[in-house]
Amino acid sequence: MTQPTVCRMVHYTSYGSKDGRYDSTCRAAVVTEVHENYDPPSVGLAVLNPSGIFFDRNVRESDEHKPGTWHWPCTVVPTPNLGEPVIGSVPGPDNSAQEES
């Protein structure tokens, strides 16, 4: 399993607004610190929003993209002979989860 490290790009899932005006959405984020000894492990993030930067020092990972958590960026992976892309998750820089065309 690929571990996050400082300076890696990840996605942060925002909470959205309480009144429902703004939905929860994925935002680009940079890992600023890694807390390996926390239970469960967490990271510090600089979240890049259209209106500015948001900092959070204790964010947990979630493959389900729950609000207030981080996950590896999703990518569109071309599939040979099918002509349609498949949405997949890339766990790290080696792109081992991607299919080669």
C-alpha positions as CSV (number, residue, x, y, z in Angstrom):
1,M,0.0,0.0,0.0
2,T,1.4,3.4,-1.0
3,Q,1.9,5.8,1.9
4,P,1.5,9.5,1.6
5,T,4.6,11.7,1.9
6,V,5.2,15.4,2.2
7,C,4.6,17.3,-1.1
8,R,2.4,14.6,-2.6
9,M,-0.8,15.7,-4.4
10,V,-4.0,14.1,-3.0
11,H,-7.7,14.9,-3.1
12,Y,-9.6,16.3,-0.1
13,T,-13.3,15.8,0.0
14,S,-15.0,19.0,1.3
15,Y,-17.9,19.0,3.7
16,G,-20.2,21.2,1.6
17,S,-22.5,23.7,3.3
18,K,-24.9,22.9,6.1
19,D,-27.8,24.6,4.2
20,G,-27.1,22.3,1.1
21,R,-26.3,25.2,-1.2
22,Y,-22.8,23.8,-1.8
23,D,-22.3,20.0,-2.3
24,S,-19.4,18.1,-0.9
25,T,-16.7,18.0,-3.7
26,C,-13.1,16.9,-4.3
27,R,-10.4,19.5,-4.1
28,A,-6.7,19.3,-4.9
29,A,-4.5,19.2,-1.8
30,V,-0.8,19.0,-0.9
31,V,0.4,16.8,1.9
32,T,2.2,19.1,4.4
33,E,2.9,16.6,7.2
34,V,2.4,12.9,7.9
35,H,1.3,11.5,11.3
36,E,2.3,7.8,11.1
37,N,2.1,7.3,14.8
38,Y,-1.5,8.5,15.1
39,D,-4.2,5.9,15.4
40,P,-5.6,5.9,12.7
41,P,-2.8,7.5,10.7
42,S,-3.5,11.0,9.3
43,V,-1.9,13.8,7.3
44,G,-1.8,17.6,7.3
45,L,-3.1,19.2,4.1
46,A,-3.0,22.5,2.3
47,V,-6.3,22.3,0.4
48,L,-6.6,24.4,-2.8
49,N,-10.0,26.0,-3.2
50,P,-11.2,28.4,-5.9
51,S,-11.5,31.1,-3.2
52,G,-8.2,30.4,-1.3
53,I,-6.2,27.9,0.6
54,F,-7.5,25.9,3.6
55,F,-5.2,24.1,6.1
56,D,-6.1,21.1,8.1
57,R,-3.5,19.3,10.3
58,N,-5.4,16.0,11.0
59,V,-7.1,14.5,8.0
60,R,-7.8,10.7,7.7
61,E,-7.9,8.7,4.5
62,S,-11.1,7.4,3.1
63,D,-11.6,5.3,-0.1
64,E,-15.3,6.1,0.1
65,H,-14.5,9.9,-0.3
66,K,-16.3,10.8,2.9
67,P,-16.5,14.6,3.7
68,G,-13.5,15.8,5.6
69,T,-11.1,13.1,4.4
70,W,-8.4,12.6,1.8
71,H,-7.9,10.0,-1.0
72,W,-5.6,9.4,-3.9
73,P,-6.7,11.2,-7.1
74,C,-8.9,9.2,-9.4
75,T,-7.9,8.9,-13.0
76,V,-9.5,7.9,-16.3
77,V,-7.8,4.7,-17.6
78,P,-8.2,3.9,-21.2
79,T,-9.2,0.3,-21.9
80,P,-7.9,-1.3,-25.1
81,N,-10.5,-2.6,-27.5
82,L,-13.5,-1.2,-25.6
83,G,-13.3,2.4,-26.7
84,E,-14.7,3.6,-23.3
85,P,-12.6,4.8,-20.4
86,V,-12.8,3.2,-17.0
87,I,-12.6,5.3,-13.8
88,G,-9.9,4.0,-11.5
89,S,-7.8,5.1,-8.5
90,V,-4.1,5.6,-8.8
91,P,-2.5,4.7,-5.5
92,G,0.9,6.4,-6.1
93,P,3.5,7.5,-8.5
94,D,4.2,4.1,-9.9
95,N,0.6,4.0,-11.3
96,S,0.5,0.2,-10.6
97,A,-3.3,0.3,-10.6
98,Q,-3.5,1.5,-14.2
99,E,-3.9,-0.8,-17.1
100,E,-1.5,-0.4,-19.9
101,S,-2.8,0.0,-23.4
